[in-house]
Amino acid sequence: MPELKQLGIEVLAASVDNQEDTRRMVQETGVTFPVAYGLDPERISELTGAFWETRRKILHATGFLIKPDGTLAHAVYAAGPIGRYTASDVIQNVQFMTKPKT
């Protein structure tokens, strides 16, 4: 998190879980960024393209890197346990995008 903060990057997470389960996850993992809860998974899937698994009724992890002007810089879609955005991925992307052009 310090490296992200140093680059001016803010983190926000969102979950389809209810408030109690989300609060428990925050406490167990120690995350220090805001976590929204109670999202409608089917609607989020429609809006973002995130993978909605009807059998298990889960929304797979989806990560977005948003530019300061509010436009999408990069997106990562997972359809299973592999393919999630990491802090180092975000740092590398931001450093690449902000690198002076020569």
ChimeraX attribute file (.defattr): number of C-alpha atoms within 10 A of each C-alpha:
attribute: neighborCount
match mode: 1-to-1
recipient: residues
	/A:1	12
	/A:2	8
	/A:3	11
	/A:4	15
	/A:5	10
	/A:6	9
	/A:7	11
	/A:8	10
	/A:9	17
	/A:10	13
	/A:11	13
	/A:12	11
	/A:13	12
	/A:14	14
	/A:15	17
	/A:16	18
	/A:17	17
	/A:18	12
	/A:19	14
	/A:20	10
	/A:21	14
	/A:22	18
	/A:23	14
	/A:24	11
	/A:25	14
	/A:26	15
	/A:27	11
	/A:28	9
	/A:29	8
	/A:30	9
	/A:31	12
	/A:32	11
	/A:33	12
	/A:34	12
	/A:35	16
	/A:36	16
	/A:37	17
	/A:38	13
	/A:39	14
	/A:40	12
	/A:41	21
	/A:42	18
	/A:43	12
	/A:44	15
	/A:45	16
	/A:46	11
	/A:47	9
	/A:48	12
	/A:49	12
	/A:50	21
	/A:51	20
	/A:52	19
	/A:53	15
	/A:54	10
	/A:55	6
	/A:56	7
	/A:57	11
	/A:58	14
	/A:59	22
	/A:60	18
	/A:61	20
	/A:62	20
	/A:63	19
	/A:64	15
	/A:65	19
	/A:66	14
	/A:67	13
	/A:68	10
	/A:69	6
	/A:70	8
	/A:71	9
	/A:72	11
	/A:73	13
	/A:74	13
	/A:75	13
	/A:76	13
	/A:77	18
	/A:78	16
	/A:79	15
	/A:80	12
	/A:81	8
	/A:82	9
	/A:83	13
	/A:84	17
	/A:85	17
	/A:86	10
	/A:87	13
	/A:88	11
	/A:89	11
	/A:90	17
	/A:91	15
	/A:92	12
	/A:93	15
	/A:94	19
	/A:95	12
	/A:96	11
	/A:97	12
	/A:98	9
	/A:99	9
	/A:100	7
	/A:101	6
	/A:102	3
